[in-house]
Amino acid sequence: MKHDELEDHCQIEALISAISGRWKLLIIYWLSQGDCRFNQLQRNLGRITHRTLTRQLTELQTTGFVSRKDFKTIPPHVEYSLTPLGQSLLPLLYEMHQWAAQNADKLPEPKDLSKQLGR
């Protein structure tokens, strides 16, 4: 493998690591619709637990895709939004959506895939 190919591979691996998981791209999608509070995000995502959403948001903040704004009010008011880096993922997310729509008949249902993978 050439040095440039190895470097490209490492960059792709870093991106996949940063956005992988069941929820991260869905979180990015919902935040692309506008700033969102935790509970609204949890409702939008459906079956995600409080703990998992907290962990995923923290990871997305650490990688620089999501920002958290604490309004320092009582009751607490916190909103999440995409950073410019997170917004730069939207064309990629759109292309993935287009690909999935074009190949929907070839893709397993998420629940079927989970069973196949033993989740």
The first five atom37 places (N, CA, C, CB, O) and aatype in JSON, in Angstrom:
{
  "aatype": [12, 11, 8, 3, 6, 10, 6, 3, 8, 4, 5, 9, 6, 0, 10, 9, 15, 0, 9, 15, 7, 1, 17, 11, 10, 10, 9, 9, 18, 17, 10, 15, 5, 7, 3, 4, 1, 13, 2, 5, 10, 5, 1, 2, 10, 7, 1, 9, 16, 8, 1, 16, 10, 16, 1, 5, 10, 16, 6, 10, 5, 16, 16, 7, 13, 19, 15, 1, 11, 3, 13, 11, 16, 9, 14, 14, 8, 19, 6, 18, 15, 10, 16, 14, 10, 7, 5, 15, 10, 10, 14, 10, 10, 18, 6, 12, 8, 5, 17, 0, 0, 5, 2, 0, 3, 11, 10, 14, 6, 14, 11, 3, 10, 15, 11, 5, 10, 7, 1],
  "atom_mask": [
    [1, 1, 1, 1, 1],
    [1, 1, 1, 1, 1],
    [1, 1, 1, 1, 1],
    [1, 1, 1, 1, 1],
    [1, 1, 1, 1, 1],
    [1, 1, 1, 1, 1],
    [1, 1, 1, 1, 1],
    [1, 1, 1, 1, 1],
    [1, 1, 1, 1, 1],
    [1, 1, 1, 1, 1],
    [1, 1, 1, 1, 1],
    [1, 1, 1, 1, 1],
    [1, 1, 1, 1, 1],
    [1, 1, 1, 1, 1],
    [1, 1, 1, 1, 1],
    [1, 1, 1, 1, 1],
    [1, 1, 1, 1, 1],
    [1, 1, 1, 1, 1],
    [1, 1, 1, 1, 1],
    [1, 1, 1, 1, 1],
    [1, 1, 1, 0, 1],
    [1, 1, 1, 1, 1],
    [1, 1, 1, 1, 1],
    [1, 1, 1, 1, 1],
    [1, 1, 1, 1, 1],
    [1, 1, 1, 1, 1],
    [1, 1, 1, 1, 1],
    [1, 1, 1, 1, 1],
    [1, 1, 1, 1, 1],
    [1, 1, 1, 1, 1],
    [1, 1, 1, 1, 1],
    [1, 1, 1, 1, 1],
    [1, 1, 1, 1, 1],
    [1, 1, 1, 0, 1],
    [1, 1, 1, 1, 1],
    [1, 1, 1, 1, 1],
    [1, 1, 1, 1, 1],
    [1, 1, 1, 1, 1],
    [1, 1, 1, 1, 1],
    [1, 1, 1, 1, 1],
    [1, 1, 1, 1, 1],
    [1, 1, 1, 1, 1],
    [1, 1, 1, 1, 1],
    [1, 1, 1, 1, 1],
    [1, 1, 1, 1, 1],
    [1, 1, 1, 0, 1],
    [1, 1, 1, 1, 1],
    [1, 1, 1, 1, 1],
    [1, 1, 1, 1, 1],
    [1, 1, 1, 1, 1],
    [1, 1, 1, 1, 1],
    [1, 1, 1, 1, 1],
    [1, 1, 1, 1, 1],
    [1, 1, 1, 1, 1],
    [1, 1, 1, 1, 1],
    [1, 1, 1, 1, 1],
    [1, 1, 1, 1, 1],
    [1, 1, 1, 1, 1],
    [1, 1, 1, 1, 1],
    [1, 1, 1, 1, 1],
    [1, 1, 1, 1, 1],
    [1, 1, 1, 1, 1],
    [1, 1, 1, 1, 1],
    [1, 1, 1, 0, 1],
    [1, 1, 1, 1, 1],
    [1, 1, 1, 1, 1],
    [1, 1, 1, 1, 1],
    [1, 1, 1, 1, 1],
    [1, 1, 1, 1, 1],
    [1, 1, 1, 1, 1],
    [1, 1, 1, 1, 1],
    [1, 1, 1, 1, 1],
    [1, 1, 1, 1, 1],
    [1, 1, 1, 1, 1],
    [1, 1, 1, 1, 1],
    [1, 1, 1, 1, 1],
    [1, 1, 1, 1, 1],
    [1, 1, 1, 1, 1],
    [1, 1, 1, 1, 1],
    [1, 1, 1, 1, 1],
    [1, 1, 1, 1, 1],
    [1, 1, 1, 1, 1],
    [1, 1, 1, 1, 1],
    [1, 1, 1, 1, 1],
    [1, 1, 1, 1, 1],
    [1, 1, 1, 0, 1],
    [1, 1, 1, 1, 1],
    [1, 1, 1, 1, 1],
    [1, 1, 1, 1, 1],
    [1, 1, 1, 1, 1],
    [1, 1, 1, 1, 1],
    [1, 1, 1, 1, 1],
    [1, 1, 1, 1, 1],
    [1, 1, 1, 1, 1],
    [1, 1, 1, 1, 1],
    [1, 1, 1, 1, 1],
    [1, 1, 1, 1, 1],
    [1, 1, 1, 1, 1],
    [1, 1, 1, 1, 1],
    [1, 1, 1, 1, 1],
    [1, 1, 1, 1, 1],
    [1, 1, 1, 1, 1],
    [1, 1, 1, 1, 1],
    [1, 1, 1, 1, 1],
    [1, 1, 1, 1, 1],
    [1, 1, 1, 1, 1],
    [1, 1, 1, 1, 1],
    [1, 1, 1, 1, 1],
    [1, 1, 1, 1, 1],
    [1, 1, 1, 1, 1],
    [1, 1, 1, 1, 1],
    [1, 1, 1, 1, 1],
    [1, 1, 1, 1, 1],
    [1, 1, 1, 1, 1],
    [1, 1, 1, 1, 1],
    [1, 1, 1, 1, 1],
    [1, 1, 1, 1, 1],
    [1, 1, 1, 0, 1],
    [1, 1, 1, 1, 1]
  ],
  "atom_positions": [
    [[0.85, -1.17, 0.0], [0.0, 0.0, 0.0], [0.9, 1.24, 0.0], [-0.96, -0.01, 1.22], [1.83, 1.35, 0.8]],
    [[0.6, 2.16, -0.89], [1.37, 3.4, -0.98], [1.07, 4.3, 0.22], [1.06, 4.13, -2.3], [0.03, 4.17, 0.86]],
    [[2.0, 5.22, 0.5], [1.85, 6.12, 1.65], [0.55, 6.92, 1.54], [3.05, 7.06, 1.75], [-0.16, 7.06, 2.54]],
    [[0.24, 7.46, 0.36], [-0.99, 8.25, 0.18], [-2.23, 7.41, 0.44], [-1.05, 8.85, -1.24], [-3.19, 7.87, 1.05]],
    [[-2.2, 6.15, -0.04], [-3.34, 5.27, 0.17], [-3.5, 4.95, 1.65], [-3.17, 3.97, -0.64], [-4.62, 4.88, 2.16]],
    [[-2.38, 4.74, 2.34], [-2.42, 4.46, 3.77], [-2.98, 5.66, 4.53], [-1.02, 4.1, 4.29], [-3.78, 5.5, 5.45]],
    [[-2.55, 6.86, 4.15], [-3.04, 8.07, 4.79], [-4.54, 8.24, 4.54], [-2.28, 9.31, 4.28], [-5.28, 8.58, 5.46]],
    [[-4.99, 8.0, 3.3], [-6.42, 8.07, 2.99], [-7.2, 7.06, 3.82], [-6.67, 7.83, 1.48], [-8.27, 7.36, 4.35]],
    [[-6.64, 5.85, 3.93], [-7.29, 4.79, 4.71], [-7.45, 5.23, 6.17], [-6.48, 3.47, 4.63], [-8.51, 5.04, 6.76]],
    [[-6.41, 5.82, 6.73], [-6.46, 6.27, 8.13], [-7.49, 7.38, 8.32], [-5.07, 6.76, 8.58], [-8.18, 7.41, 9.33]],
    [[-7.6, 8.28, 7.34], [-8.59, 9.35, 7.44], [-10.01, 8.8, 7.37], [-8.38, 10.38, 6.32], [-10.89, 9.23, 8.11]],
    [[-10.22, 7.84, 6.48], [-11.54, 7.21, 6.37], [-11.86, 6.45, 7.65], [-11.6, 6.26, 5.14], [-12.99, 6.5, 8.15]],
    [[-10.87, 5.74, 8.17], [-11.07, 5.0, 9.41], [-11.42, 5.94, 10.57], [-9.81, 4.19, 9.76], [-12.28, 5.62, 11.39]],
    [[-10.76, 7.09, 10.63], [-11.05, 8.07, 11.68], [-12.48, 8.6, 11.55], [-10.05, 9.24, 11.61], [-13.18, 8.75, 12.55]],
    [[-12.92, 8.88, 10.32], [-14.29, 9.36, 10.1], [-15.3, 8.3, 10.51], [-14.5, 9.76, 8.63], [-16.26, 8.59, 11.22]],
    [[-15.09, 7.07, 10.05], [-16.02, 5.99, 10.38], [-16.1, 5.8, 11.88], [-15.61, 4.68, 9.69], [-17.19, 5.61, 12.43]],
    [[-14.97, 5.85, 12.55], [-14.95, 5.72, 14.0], [-15.75, 6.84, 14.67], [-13.51, 5.72, 14.51], [-16.47, 6.61, 15.63]],
    [[-15.62, 8.05, 14.15], [-16.28, 9.22, 14.75], [-17.79, 9.2, 14.56], [-15.71, 10.49, 14.16], [-18.52, 9.72, 15.41]],
    [[-18.28, 8.62, 13.47], [-19.73, 8.67, 13.2], [-20.4, 7.3, 13.28], [-19.97, 9.25, 11.83], [-21.6, 7.18, 13.02]],
    [[-19.64, 6.27, 13.65], [-20.23, 4.93, 13.67], [-21.13, 4.75, 14.89], [-19.14, 3.86, 13.67], [-21.08, 5.51, 15.86]],
    [[-21.93, 3.75, 14.8], [-22.88, 3.45, 15.86], [-24.29, 3.58, 15.33], [0.0, 0.0, 0.0], [-24.53, 4.17, 14.28]],
    [[-25.2, 3.03, 16.07], [-26.6, 2.99, 15.63], [-27.24, 4.37, 15.58], [-27.4, 2.1, 16.54], [-28.14, 4.6, 14.78]],
    [[-26.8, 5.31, 16.43], [-27.54, 6.53, 16.63], [-26.9, 7.8, 16.1], [-27.78, 6.7, 18.04], [-27.61, 8.77, 15.85]],
    [[-25.61, 7.84, 15.93], [-24.93, 9.11, 15.66], [-25.42, 9.8, 14.39], [-23.45, 8.88, 15.55], [-25.67, 11.0, 14.41]],
    [[-25.56, 9.07, 13.31], [-26.02, 9.72, 12.07], [-27.48, 10.17, 12.19], [-25.86, 8.77, 10.88], [-27.87, 11.18, 11.61]],
    [[-28.27, 9.42, 12.94], [-29.66, 9.84, 13.17], [-29.71, 11.1, 14.02], [-30.47, 8.72, 13.84], [-30.53, 11.99, 13.79]],
    [[-28.83, 11.19, 15.01], [-28.75, 12.41, 15.82], [-28.36, 13.58, 14.93], [-27.73, 12.23, 16.98], [-28.95, 14.66, 15.02]],
    [[-27.36, 13.37, 14.09], [-26.93, 14.44, 13.17], [-28.08, 14.84, 12.26], [-25.71, 13.98, 12.33], [-28.29, 16.03, 12.0]],
    [[-28.84, 13.85, 11.76], [-29.99, 14.17, 10.91], [-30.98, 15.07, 11.66], [-30.69, 12.88, 10.44], [-31.37, 16.12, 11.14]],
    [[-31.38, 14.68, 12.88], [-32.37, 15.47, 13.61], [-31.85, 16.85, 13.95], [-32.78, 14.75, 14.88], [-32.61, 17.82, 13.94]],
    [[-30.56, 16.95, 14.25], [-30.0, 18.28, 14.54], [-29.89, 19.12, 13.28], [-28.63, 18.14, 15.2], [-29.81, 20.34, 13.35]],
    [[-29.87, 18.47, 12.12], [-29.85, 19.24, 10.86], [-31.17, 19.98, 10.65], [-29.56, 18.31, 9.67], [-31.24, 20.92, 9.86]],
    [[-32.21, 19.54, 11.37], [-33.52, 20.19, 11.27], [-33.6, 21.43, 12.15], [-34.62, 19.2, 11.67], [-34.55, 22.21, 12.04]],
    [[-32.6, 21.62, 13.01], [-32.56, 22.78, 13.89], [-32.1, 22.4, 15.29], [0.0, 0.0, 0.0], [-32.04, 21.22, 15.63]],
    [[-31.79, 23.4, 16.09], [-31.37, 23.17, 17.46], [-32.44, 22.36, 18.18], [-31.1, 24.51, 18.2], [-33.63, 22.49, 17.89]],
    [[-32.0, 21.54, 19.13], [-32.94, 20.61, 19.75], [-32.57, 20.38, 21.22], [-32.96, 19.28, 18.99], [-31.4, 20.27, 21.57]],
    [[-33.58, 20.32, 22.05], [-33.38, 19.97, 23.45], [-33.29, 18.45, 23.58], [-34.53, 20.54, 24.34], [-33.74, 17.71, 22.71]],
    [[-32.71, 18.01, 24.68], [-32.45, 16.59, 24.9], [-33.72, 15.76, 24.76], [-31.84, 16.37, 26.27], [-33.75, 14.78, 24.01]],
    [[-34.78, 16.13, 25.49], [-36.01, 15.33, 25.48], [-36.66, 15.28, 24.1], [-37.01, 15.89, 26.49], [-37.21, 14.25, 23.72]],
    [[-36.6, 16.37, 23.36], [-37.15, 16.38, 22.01], [-36.35, 15.45, 21.11], [-37.17, 17.8, 21.43], [-36.91, 14.71, 20.29]],
    [[-35.05, 15.49, 21.26], [-34.18, 14.6, 20.48], [-34.48, 13.15, 20.82], [-32.69, 14.92, 20.76], [-34.54, 12.3, 19.93]],
    [[-34.67, 12.86, 22.09], [-34.98, 11.5, 22.51], [-36.33, 11.05, 21.92], [-35.01, 11.4, 24.04], [-36.46, 9.91, 21.49]],
    [[-37.32, 11.94, 21.91], [-38.62, 11.6, 21.3], [-38.47, 11.35, 19.8], [-39.66, 12.73, 21.55], [-39.05, 10.41, 19.26]],
    [[-37.69, 12.19, 19.13], [-37.5, 12.04, 17.69], [-36.83, 10.71, 17.35], [-36.65, 13.19, 17.15], [-37.16, 10.09, 16.34]],
    [[-35.91, 10.27, 18.19], [-35.16, 9.06, 17.92], [-35.92, 7.79, 18.28], [-33.86, 9.08, 18.67], [-35.61, 6.72, 17.75]],
    [[-36.89, 7.9, 19.16], [-37.68, 6.72, 19.5], [-37.08, 5.89, 20.61], [0.0, 0.0, 0.0], [-37.09, 6.32, 21.76]],
    [[-36.57, 4.72, 20.3], [-36.2, 3.74, 21.3], [-34.8, 3.91, 21.9], [-36.31, 2.4, 20.72], [-34.22, 2.92, 22.34]],
    [[-34.26, 5.07, 21.92], [-32.94, 5.29, 22.51], [-33.1, 5.58, 24.01], [-32.2, 6.46, 21.8], [-34.0, 6.32, 24.42]],
    [[-32.22, 5.0, 24.82], [-32.29, 5.24, 26.25], [-31.63, 6.58, 26.58], [-31.61, 4.09, 27.04], [-30.85, 7.12, 25.8]],
    [[-31.95, 7.1, 27.75], [-31.37, 8.35, 28.24], [-29.85, 8.22, 28.29], [-31.93, 8.72, 29.64], [-29.12, 9.11, 27.84]],
    [[-29.38, 7.12, 28.83], [-27.93, 6.89, 28.97], [-27.23, 6.85, 27.61], [-27.67, 5.57, 29.73], [-26.18, 7.46, 27.42]],
    [[-27.82, 6.13, 26.67], [-27.21, 6.0, 25.35], [-27.18, 7.35, 24.64], [-27.96, 4.98, 24.5], [-26.17, 7.71, 24.03]],
    [[-28.28, 8.09, 24.7], [-28.31, 9.4, 24.04], [-27.28, 10.33, 24.67], [-29.72, 10.02, 24.14], [-26.59, 11.06, 23.95]],
    [[-27.17, 10.31, 25.98], [-26.16, 11.13, 26.65], [-24.76, 10.78, 26.16], [-26.25, 10.95, 28.18], [-23.97, 11.66, 25.85]],
    [[-24.47, 9.49, 26.09], [-23.15, 9.03, 25.64], [-22.88, 9.42, 24.19], [-23.03, 7.5, 25.8], [-21.8, 9.89, 23.85]],
    [[-23.87, 9.23, 23.33], [-23.7, 9.55, 21.91], [-23.5, 11.06, 21.71], [-24.9, 9.07, 21.1], [-22.65, 11.47, 20.91]],
    [[-24.27, 11.87, 22.42], [-24.11, 13.32, 22.31], [-22.74, 13.76, 22.82], [-25.22, 14.04, 23.1], [-22.1, 14.63, 22.23]],
    [[-22.29, 13.15, 23.92], [-20.96, 13.48, 24.45], [-19.87, 13.14, 23.44], [-20.7, 12.74, 25.77], [-18.94, 13.92, 23.23]],
    [[-19.99, 11.97, 22.8], [-19.01, 11.58, 21.79], [-19.04, 12.52, 20.59], [-19.27, 10.14, 21.33], [-17.99, 12.89, 20.06]],
    [[-20.23, 12.92, 20.17], [-20.34, 13.85, 19.04], [-19.81, 15.24, 19.4], [-21.8, 13.95, 18.58], [-19.29, 15.95, 18.54]],
    [[-19.94, 15.62, 20.66], [-19.34, 16.88, 21.11], [-17.82, 16.77, 21.12], [-19.86, 17.27, 22.52], [-17.12, 17.69, 20.68]],
    [[-17.31, 15.65, 21.61], [-15.86, 15.44, 21.69], [-15.22, 15.46, 20.32], [-15.56, 14.11, 22.38], [-14.11, 15.98, 20.16]],
    [[-15.9, 14.91, 19.32], [-15.36, 14.89, 17.96], [-15.62, 16.19, 17.22], [-15.95, 13.73, 17.19], [-15.13, 16.37, 16.1]],
    [[-16.38, 17.09, 17.82], [-16.57, 18.41, 17.23], [-17.73, 18.54, 16.27], [0.0, 0.0, 0.0], [-17.84, 19.54, 15.56]],
    [[-18.62, 17.54, 16.22], [-19.76, 17.59, 15.3], [-20.97, 18.29, 15.91], [-20.14, 16.19, 14.89], [-21.81, 18.82, 15.18]],
    [[-21.06, 18.28, 17.23], [-22.23, 18.82, 17.93], [-21.76, 19.77, 19.03], [-23.1, 17.67, 18.53], [-20.73, 19.54, 19.67]],
    [[-22.53, 20.83, 19.23], [-22.25, 21.73, 20.35], [-23.43, 21.7, 21.31], [-21.97, 23.19, 19.85], [-24.57, 21.41, 20.93]],
    [[-23.14, 22.0, 22.55], [-24.14, 22.0, 23.62], [-24.17, 23.39, 24.23], [-23.83, 20.91, 24.72], [-23.14, 23.93, 24.64]],
    [[-25.36, 23.97, 24.28], [-25.5, 25.3, 24.87], [-26.38, 25.2, 26.11], [-26.11, 26.31, 23.85], [-27.54, 24.79, 26.04]],
    [[-25.8, 25.57, 27.25], [-26.52, 25.57, 28.52], [-26.96, 27.0, 28.8], [-25.62, 25.01, 29.68], [-26.13, 27.9, 28.93]],
    [[-28.27, 27.2, 28.91], [-28.82, 28.53, 29.11], [-28.78, 28.97, 30.57], [-30.24, 28.58, 28.6], [-29.17, 30.09, 30.89]],
    [[-28.31, 28.09, 31.45], [-28.15, 28.4, 32.89], [-29.43, 28.97, 33.49], [-27.0, 29.41, 33.08], [-29.43, 30.0, 34.16]],
    [[-30.52, 28.27, 33.25], [-31.81, 28.69, 33.79], [-32.36, 27.59, 34.7], [-32.81, 29.01, 32.65], [-31.87, 26.46, 34.7]],
    [[-33.37, 27.94, 35.45], [-34.1, 26.96, 36.25], [-35.54, 27.02, 35.79], [-33.96, 27.23, 37.8], [-36.14, 28.09, 35.87]],
    [[-36.13, 25.94, 35.31], [-35.51, 24.63, 35.15], [-34.42, 24.65, 34.09], [-36.57, 23.59, 34.79], [-34.35, 25.56, 33.26]],
    [[-33.56, 23.62, 34.12], [-32.45, 23.59, 33.16], [-32.93, 23.64, 31.71], [-31.61, 22.33, 33.38], [-33.93, 23.02, 31.35]],
    [[-32.22, 24.37, 30.91], [-32.52, 24.5, 29.48], [-31.2, 24.34, 28.73], [-33.22, 25.89, 29.14], [-30.33, 25.2, 28.79]],
    [[-31.09, 23.23, 28.02], [-29.89, 22.92, 27.24], [-30.33, 22.61, 25.82], [-29.08, 21.73, 27.86], [-31.31, 21.89, 25.62]],
    [[-29.62, 23.14, 24.85], [-29.9, 22.83, 23.44], [-28.65, 22.31, 22.76], [-30.43, 24.08, 22.7], [-27.53, 22.71, 23.07]],
    [[-28.87, 21.4, 21.84], [-27.8, 20.83, 21.04], [-27.96, 21.32, 19.62], [-27.81, 19.27, 21.1], [-29.07, 21.51, 19.13]],
    [[-26.84, 21.53, 18.96], [-26.87, 21.97, 17.56], [-25.65, 21.42, 16.85], [-26.91, 23.52, 17.46], [-24.67, 21.01, 17.47]],
    [[-25.72, 21.44, 15.53], [-24.57, 21.03, 14.73], [-23.57, 22.16, 14.66], [-25.01, 20.61, 13.3], [-23.93, 23.33, 14.54]],
    [[-22.31, 21.8, 14.75], [-21.24, 22.76, 14.52], [-21.04, 22.88, 13.02], [-19.91, 22.33, 15.25], [-21.64, 22.12, 12.26]],
    [[-20.22, 23.81, 12.56], [-19.91, 23.84, 11.12], [-19.33, 22.5, 10.63], [-18.91, 24.97, 10.84], [-19.61, 22.08, 9.51]],
    [[-18.53, 21.85, 11.47], [-18.0, 20.54, 11.08], [-19.13, 19.53, 10.93], [-16.97, 20.04, 12.13], [-19.14, 18.75, 9.98]],
    [[-20.08, 19.54, 11.86], [-21.23, 18.65, 11.77], [-22.08, 18.95, 10.54], [0.0, 0.0, 0.0], [-22.56, 18.04, 9.88]],
    [[-22.26, 20.23, 10.23], [-23.03, 20.62, 9.05], [-22.33, 20.17, 7.77], [-23.23, 22.14, 9.02], [-22.98, 19.9, 6.76]],
    [[-21.01, 20.09, 7.81], [-20.28, 19.65, 6.61], [-20.52, 18.18, 6.3], [-18.78, 19.9, 6.8], [-20.2, 17.72, 5.2]],
    [[-21.07, 17.42, 7.26], [-21.42, 16.02, 7.01], [-22.75, 15.86, 6.28], [-21.48, 15.27, 8.33], [-23.04, 14.78, 5.76]],
    [[-23.55, 16.91, 6.24], [-24.91, 16.78, 5.68], [-24.94, 16.35, 4.22], [-25.62, 18.09, 5.81], [-25.78, 15.52, 3.87]],
    [[-24.06, 16.85, 3.34], [-24.07, 16.33, 1.97], [-23.78, 14.82, 1.91], [-23.06, 17.08, 1.11], [-24.37, 14.1, 1.11]],
    [[-22.88, 14.36, 2.76], [-22.58, 12.93, 2.83], [-23.8, 12.16, 3.32], [-21.38, 12.67, 3.76], [-24.13, 11.1, 2.78]],
    [[-24.46, 12.68, 4.33], [-25.67, 12.05, 4.86], [-26.77, 12.01, 3.8], [-26.16, 12.79, 6.12], [-27.48, 11.02, 3.68]],
    [[-26.9, 13.1, 3.05], [-27.89, 13.14, 1.96], [-27.57, 12.08, 0.91], [-27.92, 14.55, 1.32], [-28.48, 11.39, 0.44]],
    [[-26.31, 11.95, 0.54], [-25.92, 10.93, -0.45], [-26.2, 9.52, 0.07], [-24.43, 11.08, -0.81], [-26.63, 8.66, -0.69]],
    [[-25.95, 9.29, 1.35], [-26.24, 7.98, 1.94], [-27.74, 7.71, 1.9], [-25.73, 7.91, 3.4], [-28.16, 6.58, 1.64]],
    [[-28.54, 8.74, 2.15], [-30.0, 8.59, 2.08], [-30.43, 8.23, 0.66], [-30.7, 9.88, 2.55], [-31.25, 7.34, 0.46]],
    [[-29.87, 8.94, -0.32], [-30.21, 8.66, -1.72], [-29.84, 7.23, -2.09], [-29.48, 9.65, -2.66], [-30.62, 6.53, -2.73]],
    [[-28.65, 6.8, -1.67], [-28.19, 5.44, -1.97], [-29.14, 4.42, -1.33], [-26.74, 5.22, -1.47], [-29.53, 3.44, -1.96]],
    [[-29.5, 4.66, -0.06], [-30.39, 3.74, 0.65], [-31.76, 3.68, -0.03], [-30.55, 4.17, 2.11], [-32.35, 2.6, -0.13]],
    [[-32.27, 4.82, -0.49], [-33.56, 4.84, -1.17], [-33.49, 4.05, -2.48], [-34.0, 6.29, -1.44], [-34.43, 3.33, -2.82]],
    [[-32.4, 4.19, -3.21], [-32.24, 3.49, -4.48], [-32.06, 1.99, -4.29], [-31.06, 4.06, -5.25], [-32.38, 1.21, -5.18]],
    [[-31.54, 1.59, -3.15], [-31.23, 0.18, -2.9], [-32.08, -0.42, -1.78], [-29.77, 0.03, -2.57], [-31.72, -1.45, -1.21]],
    [[-33.19, 0.22, -1.46], [-34.02, -0.21, -0.34], [-34.45, -1.67, -0.46], [-35.24, 0.67, -0.22], [-34.52, -2.38, 0.55]],
    [[-34.74, -2.11, -1.67], [-35.2, -3.48, -1.86], [-34.09, -4.51, -1.63], [-35.77, -3.65, -3.25], [-34.37, -5.69, -1.47]],
    [[-32.84, -4.08, -1.62], [-31.71, -4.98, -1.42], [-31.2, -4.98, 0.02], [-30.58, -4.6, -2.35], [-30.38, -5.81, 0.4]],
    [[-31.7, -4.04, 0.83], [-31.22, -3.89, 2.2], [-32.14, -4.62, 3.17], [-31.12, -2.41, 2.57], [-33.36, -4.6, 3.01]],
    [[-31.56, -5.27, 4.19], [-32.42, -5.9, 5.2], [-33.07, -4.85, 6.08], [-31.61, -6.89, 6.07], [-32.55, -3.74, 6.25]],
    [[-34.22, -5.2, 6.63], [-34.86, -4.33, 7.61], [-33.94, -4.23, 8.82], [-36.29, -4.86, 8.01], [-33.28, -5.21, 9.17]],
    [[-33.88, -3.07, 9.47], [-32.99, -2.93, 10.63], [-33.2, -4.0, 11.7], [-33.18, -1.58, 11.26], [-32.23, -4.51, 12.26]],
    [[-34.45, -4.36, 11.98], [-34.7, -5.38, 13.01], [-34.21, -6.75, 12.55], [-36.19, -5.45, 13.37], [-33.74, -7.54, 13.36]],
    [[-34.32, -7.05, 11.24], [-33.82, -8.31, 10.7], [-32.3, -8.35, 10.77], [-34.29, -8.51, 9.26], [-31.72, -9.38, 11.11]],
    [[-31.67, -7.24, 10.46], [-30.21, -7.16, 10.51], [-29.73, -7.34, 11.95], [-29.72, -5.83, 9.94], [-28.72, -8.01, 12.18]],
    [[-30.43, -6.75, 12.9], [-30.06, -6.9, 14.31], [-30.11, -8.37, 14.73], [-30.98, -6.07, 15.21], [-29.23, -8.84, 15.45]],
    [[-31.13, -9.08, 14.28], [-31.24, -10.51, 14.6], [-30.08, -11.28, 13.98], [-32.59, -11.09, 14.1], [-29.48, -12.14, 14.63]],
    [[-29.75, -10.97, 12.72], [-28.65, -11.65, 12.04], [-27.32, -11.4, 12.74], [-28.57, -11.2, 10.59], [-26.46, -12.28, 12.79]],
    [[-27.16, -10.2, 13.28], [-25.91, -9.84, 13.95], [-25.92, -10.24, 15.42], [-25.65, -8.35, 13.82], [-24.92, -10.04, 16.13]],
    [[-27.02, -10.79, 15.88], [-27.11, -11.23, 17.27], [-27.25, -10.12, 18.28], [0.0, 0.0, 0.0], [-26.8, -10.25, 19.42]],
    [[-27.88, -9.03, 17.89], [-28.06, -7.89, 18.81], [-29.42, -7.94, 19.46], [-27.88, -6.55, 18.08], [-29.75, -7.06, 20.26]]
  ]
}
